[in-house]
Amino acid sequence: MSTTTATDERREPGNGEKFADWADGRLGIYTLAKTNMRKIFPDHWSFMLGEICMYSFIIIILTGVYLTLFFHPSMNEVVYDGSYVPLQGVRMSEAFNSTMHISFDVRGGLLIRQIHHWAALIFLAGMFVHMMRVFFTGAFRKPREVNWLFGFLLFFCGMFTGFTGYSLPDDLLSGTGVRFMEGAILGVPVVGTYLSFFIYGGEFPGGDFVARFYSVHILLLPGIMLGLMITHLILVFYHKHTQFAGPGRTNKNVVGAPLLPVYTAKAGGFFFLVFGVIAVIAAIASINPIWEIGPYRPDQVSTGAQPDWYMGFAEGLIRVMPGWEINLWGHTLVLGVFIPLVIFPLVLFAIAAYPFIEAWITKDTREHHIADRPRNAPVRTGIGVAWVTAYMVMLVGGGNDLWATNFHLSLNAITWFVRIAFFVGPVVAFIVTKRICLGLQRRDAEKVLHGRETGIIKRLPHGEFVEVHEPLDAGQLYKLTAHEQTRPAELPAAVDENGVKRKVSAMEKLRVKLHKGYFGEQSQIAKPTAEEFEEITSGHGHH
């Protein structure tokens, strides 16, 4: 007699399994999941900077979609009859009127609008700090140079997406900024007037710029940014994250947590944390209160007209530049505008091209997956701090009127300070930063050889007082000594082995000189050798 149990019967697959099998037969999701869902991600707080950017971008998209349902991108004039009594009966554009409607008559409209604006500011701030983290740790080196370009273009597009966004309400503040941009465009030789007529649809302010900015703001630039972000994330996934030196970490492995379930759970929680913080900021901190400023009028300028912080560098360049002009063949070249328009893209180009410049200097073609400690690359760190210093100086220049009025200072004195500090400040910042990095390297070398200071003072039998040092463990020793030290390059001998004079190009001489500047004796402190460590720890020459 035979019996049949439930375990012997073939279980009927559920609907979820059927769908998964159907999808796998067409998309290969089982293989894809098996390959990628257990991918390892290193765990370090600085990696959250990139996540803040991504989550802020998602919040921008979500809130932006909601706002498009109520915004009217038109400059046709209407008479305001909404809930805000002080502006009732005032003539304004439909763009300003619909923004007022969103702020006062749409349920949750003002909160969503402020979340959108704050998320944009945090997105660009996160991008700025994230790029600095990548720069200072050398995470842009091979194979990530192209991904650095994608990140830079994402930041660049974000700047102009933000500019077109805060120009849409057509209030007096944003209108002043648009007029400022129109003046800068007119300063471009030969094609400036044509560009201005194309952007504004005729003589400023024209009747089309809000509609044109709207299309660029919600379609063109976000589409480009979404493509750049997806490509950036794909390359991050493909190349894997950089990781800081530590026991077991090499250029060929990653030490961390798997994508599922650990990293995904942490990322999901962090998204809601970012969303919550931005929502709280938007709820308690008003931003761009257009009802206090009023609609734009070409014959008026709002008090304290300032762009958002990320455009402060460009505005500062124009504000502090002397009003020089050159008259040639009946045409006027406004150098006070043209020179800043040349400097600004040159600075951006230098930022974008830096990974390739450093690769040319070092001639390093290896892949790098271990991040540098900034102190171990003093020249690069000094360059980064110098650039940030120049940016912050020009940010002061872009708000020179507010500094003058709020701190009761002379506007001319602030302008001259910015002009001087723009050249002197970065040089001083570079020198100071480099010296600090070298000092930190010396301290690391002392810790490797003598251990960590414990603060415990001990009196020896012969009366001498010494501080007790605690030896570092193997992991700490590895962290402090894992970095490479490159020997400075040298020019080849003047003549070869056959007595023939070598021809060395000017570019090669420049490269060798820069290489010595990066890795010469004045730019790095020699790491303790194994012999030095053995001598110290064996007791010779030691208390």
C-alpha positions as CSV (number, residue, x, y, z in Angstrom):
1,M,0.0,0.0,0.0
2,S,1.4,3.4,-1.0
3,T,0.7,6.8,0.5
4,T,1.1,10.3,-1.0
5,T,2.0,13.2,1.1
6,A,1.7,16.9,0.3
7,T,5.5,17.2,0.0
8,D,5.4,14.7,-2.8
9,E,3.0,16.8,-4.9
10,R,4.4,19.5,-7.2
11,R,3.4,22.9,-5.8
12,E,1.6,25.2,-8.1
13,P,3.7,28.4,-8.6
14,G,2.1,31.6,-7.4
15,N,1.2,34.6,-9.6
16,G,4.4,36.4,-8.5
17,E,6.6,33.4,-9.5
18,K,4.7,33.1,-12.8
19,F,5.3,36.8,-13.6
20,A,9.0,36.5,-12.6
21,D,9.4,33.5,-14.8
22,W,7.7,35.3,-17.7
23,A,9.9,38.3,-17.2
24,D,13.1,36.2,-16.9
25,G,12.3,34.5,-20.2
26,R,12.3,37.9,-22.0
27,L,14.6,40.1,-19.9
28,G,16.9,37.7,-18.1
29,I,16.2,39.2,-14.7
30,Y,17.4,36.1,-12.8
31,T,20.9,36.4,-14.2
32,L,20.9,40.1,-13.8
33,A,19.8,39.9,-10.2
34,K,22.2,37.2,-9.3
35,T,25.1,39.2,-10.8
36,N,24.2,42.7,-9.4
37,M,22.0,42.5,-6.4
38,R,24.8,41.2,-4.2
39,K,27.2,43.9,-5.4
40,I,29.3,45.2,-2.5
41,F,29.4,48.9,-1.6
42,P,31.9,50.4,0.8
43,D,30.6,52.1,3.9
44,H,31.9,55.7,4.5
45,W,29.9,58.8,5.5
46,S,31.3,60.8,2.5
47,F,29.5,58.6,0.0
48,M,26.2,60.0,1.3
49,L,27.0,63.3,-0.4
50,G,26.3,61.8,-3.8
51,E,23.1,60.2,-2.4
52,I,21.9,63.6,-1.1
53,C,22.3,65.0,-4.7
54,M,20.3,62.1,-6.2
55,Y,17.5,62.3,-3.6
56,S,17.3,66.1,-3.9
57,F,17.0,65.6,-7.7
58,I,14.2,63.1,-7.2
59,I,12.4,65.6,-4.9
60,I,12.9,68.4,-7.5
61,I,11.2,66.2,-10.2
62,L,8.3,65.2,-8.0
63,T,7.5,68.7,-6.7
64,G,8.1,70.2,-10.2
65,V,5.5,67.9,-11.8
66,Y,3.0,69.1,-9.2
67,L,3.8,72.8,-9.8
68,T,3.4,72.5,-13.6
69,L,-0.2,71.6,-13.1
70,F,-1.0,75.2,-11.9
71,F,1.7,77.4,-13.5
72,H,0.9,79.4,-16.6
73,P,4.1,80.4,-18.5
74,S,2.7,83.5,-20.2
75,M,3.6,87.2,-20.1
76,N,0.1,88.3,-21.0
77,E,-1.1,91.0,-18.6
78,V,-3.9,90.3,-16.2
79,V,-5.3,92.1,-13.1
80,Y,-4.8,90.2,-9.8
81,D,-7.9,89.4,-7.8
82,G,-6.6,86.6,-5.6
83,S,-6.4,86.1,-1.9
84,Y,-3.4,88.4,-1.2
85,V,-5.2,91.7,-0.6
86,P,-2.2,94.1,-0.9
87,L,-1.8,93.2,-4.6
88,Q,-5.4,93.1,-5.6
89,G,-6.0,95.3,-8.6
90,V,-2.4,95.3,-9.6
91,R,-1.5,94.5,-13.3
92,M,0.9,91.6,-13.6
93,S,1.8,88.8,-16.0
94,E,0.0,85.5,-16.0
95,A,3.2,83.8,-14.8
96,F,3.3,86.0,-11.7
97,N,-0.5,85.6,-11.2
98,S,-0.3,81.8,-11.3
99,T,2.6,81.8,-8.9
100,M,0.6,83.8,-6.5
101,H,-2.3,81.4,-7.0
102,I,0.0,78.5,-6.2
103,S,1.3,80.2,-3.1
104,F,-2.1,81.3,-1.6
105,D,-5.0,79.4,-3.2
106,V,-3.6,75.9,-4.0
107,R,-3.7,73.5,-1.1
108,G,-0.1,72.9,0.0
109,G,1.1,75.0,-3.0
110,L,3.4,77.2,-1.0
111,L,5.0,74.3,0.8
112,I,5.5,72.4,-2.4
113,R,7.0,75.5,-4.1
114,Q,9.4,76.1,-1.2
115,I,10.4,72.4,-1.1
116,H,11.1,72.6,-4.8
117,H,13.3,75.7,-4.4
118,W,15.1,74.4,-1.3
119,A,15.7,71.0,-2.9
120,A,17.3,72.8,-5.9
121,L,19.7,74.7,-3.6
122,I,20.6,71.6,-1.6
123,F,21.0,69.6,-4.9
124,L,23.6,72.1,-6.1
125,A,25.3,72.4,-2.7
126,G,25.5,68.7,-2.5
127,M,27.0,68.5,-6.0
128,F,29.6,71.1,-5.0
129,V,30.7,69.3,-1.9
130,H,30.5,65.9,-3.6
131,M,32.8,67.1,-6.4
132,M,35.2,68.5,-3.8
133,R,35.2,65.1,-2.0
134,V,36.0,63.4,-5.3
135,F,38.7,66.0,-6.1
136,F,40.4,65.9,-2.7
137,T,40.5,62.1,-2.6
138,G,41.7,61.6,-6.2
139,A,38.6,59.6,-7.0
140,F,38.6,61.1,-10.5
141,R,41.6,59.1,-11.6
142,K,41.5,56.3,-14.2
143,P,39.0,54.8,-14.9
144,R,36.7,57.6,-13.7
145,E,37.8,60.6,-15.7
146,V,34.7,60.4,-18.0
147,N,32.4,60.1,-15.0
148,W,34.0,63.2,-13.6
149,L,32.9,65.0,-16.8
150,F,29.4,63.7,-16.4
151,G,29.3,64.9,-12.8
152,F,30.6,68.3,-13.9
153,L,28.1,68.6,-16.7
154,L,25.4,67.7,-14.2
155,F,26.4,70.6,-12.0
156,F,26.8,73.0,-14.9
157,C,23.3,72.1,-16.2
158,G,21.9,72.4,-12.7
159,M,23.2,75.9,-12.4
160,F,21.3,77.0,-15.5
161,T,18.2,74.9,-14.7
162,G,18.1,76.8,-11.3
163,F,18.5,80.1,-13.1
164,T,15.7,79.5,-15.5
165,G,13.5,78.2,-12.7
166,Y,13.7,81.1,-10.4
167,S,13.2,83.4,-13.4
168,L,9.8,81.9,-14.2
169,P,7.6,83.8,-11.6
170,D,8.4,87.1,-13.3
171,D,8.7,88.9,-10.0
172,L,10.9,92.0,-9.5
173,L,13.8,90.0,-8.1
174,S,14.0,87.4,-10.8
175,G,13.3,90.0,-13.5
176,T,16.3,92.0,-12.3
177,G,18.4,88.9,-12.6
178,V,17.1,88.3,-16.1
179,R,17.9,91.9,-17.0
180,F,21.4,91.4,-15.6
181,M,21.8,88.3,-17.9
182,E,20.6,90.4,-20.8
183,G,23.3,93.0,-20.1
184,A,25.9,90.3,-20.0
185,I,24.7,88.8,-23.3
186,L,24.9,92.2,-24.9
187,G,28.5,92.4,-23.8
188,V,29.4,89.5,-26.2
189,P,31.1,91.0,-29.3
190,V,29.4,90.7,-32.7
191,V,26.7,88.1,-31.7
192,G,25.5,89.6,-28.4
193,T,22.5,91.5,-29.8
194,Y,21.4,88.5,-31.9
195,L,21.5,86.2,-28.9
196,S,19.5,88.7,-26.9
197,F,16.8,88.9,-29.5
198,F,16.7,85.2,-29.9
199,I,16.3,84.5,-26.1
200,Y,13.8,87.3,-25.4
201,G,11.9,87.2,-28.6
202,G,12.7,90.9,-29.4
203,E,13.8,93.9,-27.4
204,F,14.0,93.1,-23.6
205,P,11.9,92.1,-21.9
206,G,10.0,90.9,-24.9
207,G,6.9,88.8,-24.6
208,D,8.3,85.2,-24.9
209,F,11.1,84.7,-22.5
210,V,9.0,83.1,-19.7
211,A,7.5,80.6,-22.1
212,R,11.0,79.8,-23.5
213,F,12.6,79.6,-20.1
214,Y,9.7,77.3,-19.1
215,S,10.3,74.8,-21.9
216,V,14.0,74.8,-21.2
217,H,13.4,74.5,-17.4
218,I,10.9,71.6,-17.5
219,L,12.0,69.7,-20.6
220,L,15.4,70.3,-22.1
221,L,17.7,70.7,-19.1
222,P,16.0,68.2,-16.8
223,G,16.0,65.6,-19.7
224,I,19.8,66.2,-20.1
225,M,20.3,66.1,-16.4
226,L,18.4,62.8,-16.0
227,G,20.4,61.2,-18.8
228,L,23.6,62.4,-17.2
229,M,22.6,61.2,-13.8
230,I,21.6,57.7,-15.0
231,T,24.9,57.4,-17.0
232,H,26.8,58.6,-14.0
233,L,25.2,56.0,-11.7
234,I,25.7,53.2,-14.3
235,L,29.4,54.1,-14.4
236,V,29.6,54.2,-10.6
237,F,28.0,50.8,-10.5
238,Y,30.3,49.5,-13.3
239,H,33.6,51.0,-11.9
240,K,32.6,50.3,-8.3
241,H,33.0,52.9,-5.5
242,T,36.5,54.0,-4.4
243,Q,37.4,53.1,-0.8
244,F,39.8,54.4,1.7
245,A,42.9,52.4,2.5
246,G,42.5,49.8,5.2
247,P,43.3,46.1,6.1
248,G,42.1,43.8,3.3
249,R,41.3,46.7,0.9
250,T,43.1,46.7,-2.4
251,N,42.5,48.0,-6.0
252,K,41.0,44.6,-6.9
253,N,38.3,44.2,-4.2
254,V,35.7,46.1,-2.3
255,V,35.1,45.8,1.4
256,G,31.6,46.8,2.5
257,A,27.9,45.8,2.5
258,P,25.9,44.1,-0.3
259,L,23.3,46.1,-2.3
260,L,20.5,43.8,-1.1
261,P,19.4,44.0,1.6
262,V,21.8,46.2,3.6
263,Y,22.6,49.1,1.3
264,T,19.1,49.3,-0.2
265,A,17.5,49.5,3.2
266,K,20.0,52.2,4.3
267,A,19.5,54.1,1.1
268,G,15.7,54.0,1.4
269,G,15.8,55.3,4.9
270,F,18.2,58.0,4.0
271,F,16.0,59.2,1.1
272,F,13.1,59.8,3.5
273,L,15.4,61.5,5.9
274,V,16.6,63.9,3.2
275,F,13.0,64.5,2.1
276,G,11.9,65.1,5.7
277,V,14.8,67.6,6.4
278,I,14.0,69.5,3.2
279,A,10.3,69.6,4.1
280,V,11.0,71.0,7.6
281,I,13.4,73.6,6.1
282,A,10.7,74.6,3.6
283,A,8.0,74.8,6.2
284,I,9.9,77.1,8.6
285,A,12.2,79.1,6.3
286,S,10.6,81.3,3.7
287,I,12.3,81.6,0.4
288,N,11.6,83.9,-2.6
289,P,8.4,85.5,-1.1
290,I,7.3,87.1,-4.4
291,W,4.3,88.8,-2.8
292,E,6.7,91.1,-0.9
293,I,8.6,91.9,-4.0
294,G,5.8,92.4,-6.5
295,P,5.6,91.8,-10.3
296,Y,8.5,92.8,-12.6
297,R,8.6,96.2,-14.1
298,P,11.5,97.2,-16.5
299,D,11.8,100.6,-14.9
300,Q,12.4,99.3,-11.3
301,V,15.0,97.3,-9.5
302,S,14.4,95.4,-6.3
303,T,16.5,96.1,-3.2
304,G,19.2,93.6,-2.5
305,A,18.7,91.8,-5.8
306,Q,20.8,88.6,-5.5
307,P,20.8,85.4,-7.5
308,D,20.9,82.0,-5.8
309,W,24.3,81.2,-4.3
310,Y,25.6,79.0,-7.2
311,M,25.5,82.0,-9.6
312,G,27.3,84.3,-7.2
313,F,30.7,83.6,-8.7
314,A,29.6,84.8,-12.1
315,E,27.8,87.8,-10.7
316,G,30.8,88.7,-8.5
317,L,33.1,88.7,-11.5
318,I,31.0,91.2,-13.3
319,R,30.3,93.4,-10.2
320,V,33.9,93.9,-9.2
321,M,35.3,94.2,-12.7
322,P,36.3,97.9,-13.5
323,G,34.1,99.5,-16.2
324,W,36.7,99.4,-18.9
325,E,35.7,100.0,-22.5
326,I,37.5,100.0,-25.9
327,N,36.2,101.8,-28.9
328,L,37.3,100.4,-32.2
329,W,36.0,101.3,-35.7
330,G,32.8,102.8,-34.3
331,H,32.1,99.8,-32.0
332,T,32.4,99.6,-28.2
333,L,33.8,96.5,-26.5
334,V,32.7,96.5,-22.9
335,L,35.7,94.9,-21.1
336,G,33.9,95.2,-17.8
337,V,31.5,92.5,-19.0
338,F,33.5,90.7,-21.7
339,I,36.5,89.8,-19.5
340,P,34.3,88.1,-16.8
341,L,32.5,86.3,-19.6
342,V,35.9,84.9,-20.7
343,I,37.1,84.1,-17.1
344,F,34.0,82.2,-16.1
345,P,34.1,79.5,-18.8
346,L,37.9,79.2,-18.5
347,V,37.5,78.4,-14.8
348,L,34.8,75.9,-15.6
349,F,36.9,74.3,-18.3
350,A,39.9,74.0,-15.9
351,I,37.6,72.2,-13.4
352,A,36.4,69.8,-16.1
353,A,39.8,69.1,-17.5
354,Y,41.8,68.7,-14.3
355,P,41.7,64.8,-14.2
356,F,43.3,64.8,-17.7
357,I,45.8,67.5,-16.7
358,E,46.9,65.5,-13.7
359,A,47.1,62.3,-15.7
360,W,49.3,64.1,-18.2
361,I,51.6,65.3,-15.5
362,T,51.9,62.0,-13.7
363,K,51.9,59.7,-16.8
364,D,50.0,57.3,-14.6
365,T,47.9,54.8,-16.6
366,R,47.0,52.4,-13.8
367,E,43.5,52.0,-12.4
368,H,42.9,53.6,-9.0
369,H,40.2,52.3,-6.7
370,I,41.8,53.3,-3.4
371,A,41.0,56.9,-2.4
372,D,43.8,59.3,-1.3
373,R,43.8,61.0,2.1
374,P,43.9,64.7,1.1
375,R,47.0,65.2,3.3
376,N,49.0,62.8,1.2
377,A,48.4,64.9,-1.9
378,P,49.3,68.4,-0.7
379,V,49.6,70.1,-4.1
380,R,46.2,68.8,-5.3
381,T,44.6,69.6,-1.9
382,G,46.1,73.1,-2.1
383,I,44.7,73.7,-5.6
384,G,41.3,72.6,-4.4
385,V,41.3,74.9,-1.4
386,A,42.6,77.8,-3.6
387,W,39.7,77.3,-6.0
388,V,37.2,77.2,-3.2
389,T,38.7,80.4,-1.8
390,A,38.4,82.2,-5.1
391,Y,34.8,81.0,-5.4
392,M,34.0,82.3,-1.9
393,V,35.7,85.6,-2.5
394,M,33.6,86.2,-5.7
395,L,30.5,85.1,-3.8
396,V,31.2,88.1,-1.5
397,G,31.7,90.3,-4.6
398,G,28.3,89.1,-5.9
399,G,26.7,90.3,-2.7
400,N,28.8,93.4,-2.1
401,D,25.7,95.7,-1.7
402,L,24.3,93.4,1.0
403,W,27.6,93.3,2.9
404,A,27.8,97.0,2.7
405,T,24.3,97.7,4.0
406,N,24.1,95.0,6.6
407,F,27.6,95.7,8.1
408,H,27.7,99.4,7.4
409,L,30.7,99.2,5.2
410,S,31.8,101.1,2.2
411,L,30.7,99.5,-1.1
412,N,33.9,100.7,-2.8
413,A,36.0,99.3,0.0
414,I,34.4,95.9,-0.4
415,T,34.8,95.9,-4.1
416,W,38.5,96.7,-3.9
417,F,38.9,94.1,-1.2
418,V,37.4,91.5,-3.5
419,R,39.5,92.6,-6.4
420,I,42.7,92.1,-4.4
421,A,41.6,89.0,-2.5
422,F,40.7,87.3,-5.8
423,F,44.4,87.2,-6.7
424,V,46.0,87.1,-3.3
425,G,43.5,84.8,-1.4
426,P,44.0,81.6,-3.5
427,V,47.8,81.9,-3.4
428,V,47.8,82.3,0.4
429,A,45.2,79.5,0.7
430,F,47.4,77.2,-1.4
431,I,50.5,77.8,0.6
432,V,48.8,77.5,4.0
433,T,46.9,74.3,2.9
434,K,50.1,72.7,1.6
435,R,52.0,73.4,4.8
436,I,49.1,72.0,6.9
437,C,49.1,68.8,4.8
438,L,52.9,68.4,5.2
439,G,52.5,69.0,9.0
440,L,49.8,66.2,9.1
441,Q,52.1,63.9,7.2
442,R,54.9,64.5,9.8
443,R,52.5,63.8,12.6
444,D,51.4,60.5,10.9
445,A,55.1,59.5,10.6
446,E,55.6,60.2,14.3
447,K,52.6,58.2,15.2
448,V,53.9,55.2,13.1
449,L,57.3,55.3,14.7
450,H,56.4,56.3,18.3
451,G,52.8,55.4,18.7
452,R,49.8,57.4,19.9
453,E,50.1,60.0,22.6
454,T,48.2,58.8,25.7
455,G,48.5,61.9,27.9
456,I,50.0,59.8,30.6
457,I,53.2,61.3,32.1
458,K,55.8,58.9,33.6
459,R,58.8,59.6,35.7
460,L,61.9,57.5,34.9
461,P,64.2,56.3,37.7
462,H,66.8,59.0,36.9
463,G,64.2,61.7,37.2
464,E,63.3,62.4,33.6
465,F,59.6,62.8,32.8
466,V,58.3,61.2,29.5
467,E,54.9,60.8,28.0
468,V,53.8,57.2,27.5
469,H,53.0,56.3,23.9
470,E,50.6,53.6,22.9
471,P,51.7,51.5,19.9
472,L,49.3,51.5,16.9
473,D,47.6,48.3,15.9
474,A,48.3,46.7,12.5
475,G,45.2,48.3,10.9
476,Q,46.1,51.8,12.0
477,L,49.7,51.3,10.8
478,Y,48.5,50.1,7.4
479,K,46.1,53.1,7.1
480,L,49.0,55.6,7.8
481,T,51.5,53.9,5.5
482,A,49.4,52.5,2.6
483,H,49.7,55.6,0.4
484,E,52.1,55.6,-2.5
485,Q,55.0,58.0,-2.8
486,T,55.9,58.9,-6.3
487,R,59.5,59.8,-7.2
488,P,59.8,63.2,-9.0
489,A,60.4,62.9,-12.7
490,E,63.7,63.8,-14.2
491,L,64.6,65.0,-17.7
492,P,66.6,62.6,-19.8
493,A,70.4,63.1,-20.1
494,A,71.4,65.9,-22.5
495,V,73.0,63.3,-24.8
496,D,72.2,59.7,-25.5
497,E,74.5,56.7,-25.3
498,N,75.8,57.5,-28.8
499,G,76.7,61.1,-27.9
500,V,73.8,62.5,-29.9
501,K,72.1,65.5,-28.3
502,R,68.6,64.8,-27.2
503,K,65.7,67.0,-28.2
504,V,63.3,67.6,-25.4
505,S,60.1,69.5,-26.2
506,A,59.0,72.5,-24.2
507,M,55.9,70.6,-23.2
508,E,58.0,67.7,-21.7
509,K,60.1,70.2,-19.8
510,L,56.9,71.8,-18.4
511,R,55.5,68.4,-17.5
512,V,58.7,67.4,-15.6
513,K,58.7,70.7,-13.8
514,L,55.1,70.3,-12.7
515,H,55.8,66.7,-11.7
516,K,58.6,67.9,-9.4
517,G,56.2,70.5,-8.0
518,Y,53.7,67.7,-7.2
519,F,56.1,65.1,-5.9
520,G,59.3,66.8,-5.0
521,E,60.9,67.0,-1.5
522,Q,58.9,70.1,-0.7
523,S,55.6,68.4,-1.5
524,Q,55.8,65.2,0.4
525,I,57.3,63.8,3.6
526,A,59.0,60.4,3.3
527,K,57.2,57.6,5.0
528,P,58.9,55.7,7.8
529,T,60.8,52.7,6.5
530,A,60.5,49.2,7.9
531,E,64.1,49.5,9.2
532,E,63.2,52.7,11.1
533,F,60.1,51.1,12.6
534,E,62.1,48.0,13.6
535,E,64.8,50.1,15.2
536,I,62.3,52.1,17.2
537,T,60.2,49.2,18.3
538,S,63.2,47.1,19.3
539,G,64.1,49.6,21.9
540,H,67.2,51.2,20.4
541,G,67.2,54.9,20.7
542,H,64.0,54.7,22.7
543,H,63.2,55.4,26.3
